[in-house]
């Protein structure tokens, strides 16, 4: 027993020596950076590094004697996640929260050598790709020395990206889109719209949904494209679509994503007997030979073929609508320049996984990337492992659901995925007294640059925008932040309010870009990002080239195979014929 406790004390001292050695090496790296131009100081630091190296070798020998690997030494998350110097928001909450009465586990157990700590740029996710969570040496007991088992009761957030069935296709589309526009320093916006569903079964029949139509996000996409942005539209399947939603407004549908009604067909097609004005115009056009219809067809002898009264045609109000014609021209311009990429989602797992793909792809765009998070994300869901495989049967009686909170991934955009991006979030409340308080909590918790708050019953008439006075030094102290209210006139359409919101967002985004560029080392960071984007563009071009070569090769191989099969069949038939 005494021998085991002696080994435990030696092991603890070895870990302390290991950690002190890391601290010394970190200090030497900082000193080396501060006195890089001084040759004398560099010599002193080299001697200090040599001394630390010797001590490190001694510590490694002690660790090797007790079979203690480098992965078992805890490194705190804050040491691997350098925060942006101009931004000060609250530290992220540890993903692993120890239960009361249990031993506290370090927030991150990662493998990283001391030399990598000086140059590491990419944040490391805590507990990434580690199926077994090891205890740190100072947590070992006598029983643990004999039998070490994995920590099974520690909740780990699911990896939604690897659950996506179309992950590879979405990633390729994002890489090509970002490489096409970011290399020319065009600002890119990720706009999310629509609501997410929470499925109750694996083979989903029932789900929990919300009433979001995606109209605000669809209008935002149009406004960003109008202002020169390249837009990634993360859209709920079946929600309001950019440019197409104007047809719903013309037909008088109460919701932008609502299907056509019986009454709306009369506004879409010219049906005789439903519109007196249309019937009068058609009777005059078809009854007077001196009047011509622009849509009439021209026959071979040069005469115009008049349209018969029973033929189906679009309503004249739809054909000659100036608003629809203008939206069609804007749509054609955006698509011809390739500035719109639409990615569909349905469930909350799809949304979170594809949002992470979008954010990590736009990481090298730095301050040019903007996230306009207008989607209504579910707050509760049923994880995969807790769902029923088949349809829940009503014969079983009352249904009792146990819902788990959806992981909050908005903060990961600023902390891990795209730290230098500009983030705009939304906050919907029913009590106006809580609106500013909730918006300030979003800034402190997720590091948002702007929060657009709205009340449920007046969300289409007015909004309140929380933003800092300037973006030179953004902190989580929101006492001096303005809470400006924007409203639309009673006679104006909903597009007026949305356009005012986008104007405020774009102005703040460009101010953020200017201050980010003026920061220390801003030019070098922009140059390095430009080089990375250039390399990504070349890689995307190479992938597209080889993909085309592969397609051509498959077509040629298919043609050769078809010829070979035809020749073989022909030879076989001839042999059989001449027997």
Secondary structure, 3 states (H helix, E strand, C coil): CHHHHHHHHHHHHHHHHHHHHHHHHHHHHHHHHHCCCCHHHHHHHHHHHHHHHHHHHHHHHHHHHCCCCHHHCCCCHHHHCCCCCCEECCCCCCCCCCCCCCCCCCCCCCCCCHHHHHHCCCCCCCCCCCCCCCCCHHHCCHHHHHCCCCCCCCCCCCCCCCCCCCHHHHHHHHHHHHHHHHCCCCCEEEEEECECEEECECCCCCEECCCCCCHHHHHHHHHHHHCCCEEEEEEECCCCCCCCHHHHHHHCCCCCCCCCCCCCHHHHECCCCCCHHHHHHHHHHHHCCCCCCCCCEECCCCCEECCCCCCCCECHHHHCCHHHHHHHHHHHHHHHCCCEEEEEECEHHHHHHHHHHHHHHCHHHHHHEEEEECCECCCEECCHHHCECCCCCHHHCCCCCCCEECCCCHHHHHHHHCCCCEEEEEEEECCHHHHHHHHHHHHHHHCCCEEEEEEHHHCCCEEEEEECCCCCCEECCHHHCEEEEEECCCCCCHHHHHHHHHHHHHHHHHHHHHHHHHCCCHHHHHHHHHHHHHHHHHHHHHHHHHHHHHHHHHHHHHHHHHHHHHHHHHHHHHHHHCC
